[in-house]
Amino acid sequence: MANLRRLLLLGFLALAVPAQAAAFRVVTEEWAPYNFQQDGQPAGFSVELLQAALKLLGEHPRIEFMPWNRAYKTALEQPDVLIFSIACTREREQLFKWVAPVLPRKMYLYRLASRQDIDLQSIEDAKRWQVGSNAEQDASTRDLLRLGFVQGKNLQLITGKDVQNLHKLQLGRIDLLASSQLQMAAAAREAGYPLMDFVPTLLLSGEGEDYYFAFSLGTPDSRVAALREAFERLHANGTYAALLEKYTR
């Protein structure tokens, strides 16, 4: 009888112990060509780079796609969260543990090629026009707000895909669009517009800044160092260069 009770107790404890969770969460947003879903699977330059690094470590966490504001809040407030592709800005330096760069970050203000009436020599010139950008926690939006743009006055935000702002630009609902070169190329391709329809008129930000993989502050330093070393190996063995050529050719 005592043996039976012990067996029942062991069985109950076995059921009560949850399956082992992944060592850390990975969060990102839909943002082609860096990170997006294709046929239900994670894809993009940043995704492939991360998957190659994780493979070296024998780690296989699920990549969770969510709106940027939620991904940012999750990484800001919870331990053991990896977020990408996130701009390493001066305001964010102390908020995360920065692992490795994805690509240099340069954001431009784009106009339609046909809008030759828009001639920008400075940020102050741009404030006379309607500028489109992404959600509040997007780095380009934060740059615009820091530079004195005002939502509802000369700044319009979207929470969906970049192509929505391209449509607004084509329809004349906005005059300028904040975007990177890779981001603009991918959005134009998705929307079916020729890339030559859009002209970068002014460098908004990005000198000395990169897009990064970053861990939340509650992540052990040993985990950060291990992933950083894996990325260094990808640079050394040519994987990074091969991926970059794949997405820029």
N, C-alpha and C positions, 0 to 999 in steps of 0.2 A: 504493500500500500504506500509506504514511504517512497519507494522507488517510482511508483506511478505519479505521486505528487511532484517529485523532482522533475520527471520527464515533462509533465504538464507545464510546470513553471518555466523550464528551459524553452519549451515551445512558445509560450506566451512572450518571453523576452525576445526570442528571435523575431517574432512578428512585430514587436514594438520598436525594434531598431530600424531606422529608415535606411534605404539604399544609399550608398556612399555618393555624395554630391560631388560635382566638379570642384577642383581646387579654387577656381575663381570664375566669375561671370565675364562675358564679353558683350559689350553693347555698342551699337552704332546706329546710323540712320541710312535711309535710302538717298544716296548721293553719288550718282554715276559721274565719272567713271571710276571713282575711288572705291565706293562700297555700295552694292545694290543686290537685288535678288533677280535671278534669271531662271525661269522655269522652276521656281520654288527653292533654288539653291543659291547660297551666298556667292557673289562674284565681284570682280573689280580688282584694280591694281592693289589697293590696300589689303583687300581680303586675301588675295593669292600670296602676297608677301607675308601676311600674318600666318596663314596656314602652313607655309614653308618653314617659318620659324618655330611654330608650335610642334610641327612634325619632328624637328631636331630634338625637342624636349620630351617627346612622347606624350604630349598633352593634346586632348581633343575636346575642348569645351565648345558648347553650342554658341554660335554667333546670333545674338538677339537683335532684330531690327525693330526700331521704335522711333517715334518722333524725336527730333533732336533735343527739344526742351526736356523730355522725360529721360533720355539717355544721359544728358548732362547732369540732371538732378540726381539720378541714380549713382553716377560715379562721384558726385560731389558729397553725397551723404552716406553711402554704404562702403564698407571695407571690401577688399578683394574684388574690385571691378576694373576691368580694362576697357577703356573707351578709345575710339578712333573714328575718323581722322579728325583730330582736334588741333586747332591752331594754338601754338605756344606763344601767347601774347604776354606782355608785361603784367597785365592785370591777373593773369592766370598762373603765373610762375610758381607761386607758393600754394596753389590749390590742389596740385596733383604731383605724382611722381612720374617724371618724364622718362620714357623708356628709349625710344629711338625715332628719328625723323622718317616720315613717309616721303615727302617732297617739299621743295621750297614753296612758300606761300606768297603769291603776288596777286592782289585783287585790283581789278581795274573797273572804271566806270565805262560801260559800253553804251553806244548810241546806234541808231539805225544809220547805215551808210547814206541813206537818202536825206537824213536830217543834218544837212550842212549848216543849218542855222545855229546849231549847237557847237560853240567854240569854247572849249574849256582851257583856261590857262592856270586856274587855281581851284582849290576846294570852294572858295567863296563864290566863284562863277557857277559851280555846280549847284549851290544852294538856291539858285533862281529857278531850278527845274524840279520836276517830280522824279524821285529816285526810287527804284524798286529793289528790295532785298528780302532775305529769308527771315525765319523766326527770330524772336528776341535774343536767344542765346547764341545765335550764329555769329561768328567772329566779325564778318563783314558788317553786320548790323550794329554790333557793338562799336566798331570803328566809326561808323556813320554817326551814331548817337554821340560818341566822344568828340567828334569834330563839329558838333553843333546842329546836326540835322534833327528835325522834330517830327515824330510820327503823327500823321494826320495833317501835317502842313506841307512838308517837302519830302517826306519819307513814307512809303507804303510797304507793308510787310505781308508776306504770304506764309502759310504753314504747309503748303503742299509741295509739289514738284517744281523744279526750276523752270520747266516748260511753261508753267502758268505765267511767270513773269515775261517770258519771251513773247507769248501771245499778247500780253498787255502792252509790251513795247511795240509790237507790230500794229496794234490797234490805236496807238497813241494815248493810251491811258496812263502810261508812264513815259518819261523822256529818256531816262538813263537806267541802266541795270548794273548792279555791283556783282562781279563774277570773276573767277579765275579763267585762264585760257583753256585748261583741260575741261573745266566745268561747262564753259560756254560751248565748246566743241561738242560735248556729249549731249547737251540740252538741244542744240540746234539739230543734231542728227536725229534725236528722238522726235522732235517737233516737225521734222521734214523741211526745215528752212536751210538755205545755203549759208554756210558760215560767213561768206563774204558780205552778207547782209548786215553784219554787226561789226562795229569798229571800236576798238579800245581807244578812249580819248584822254584818259587821265589815270595815272597810277594812284589808287586809293590808299593802299597800305601793303605791307608785307616785306619790305626791305629788312633783312636780318631775321625774319620769322619763318618757321617751317610748320607744316602739318605733321602731327606726331601720333604715336601710340602712347597712351599715358595710363598709369594705374591710379586708383584712388589712394588717398593718404593712409588708409588703414591697412594697406598691403605690406607684407613683410619685405624688407629690403633685399633679402636673398632671392625672392621670386622676381623682383624687378631686375636684379643683376643677371639672373639666369636668362631671362628673355632678351635683355640688352645684348648679352654675349651671342645669343642665337642670331640676332639680326646682324651683328658684326661678321659672323661666319657667312651669312648670305651675301654680304658685300664682297667678302674675300674670295668666295668660290664662284662668283659671276652670276649668281641667281638674280640678284637685284638688277643688274644691268640688262639681263635677258628679259625680265618682266617689264622694265621701263621701255625697252625697244618694242615689245609687243603692244603696249598701250599708246605709243606715240608715233608709230610708223603709219 
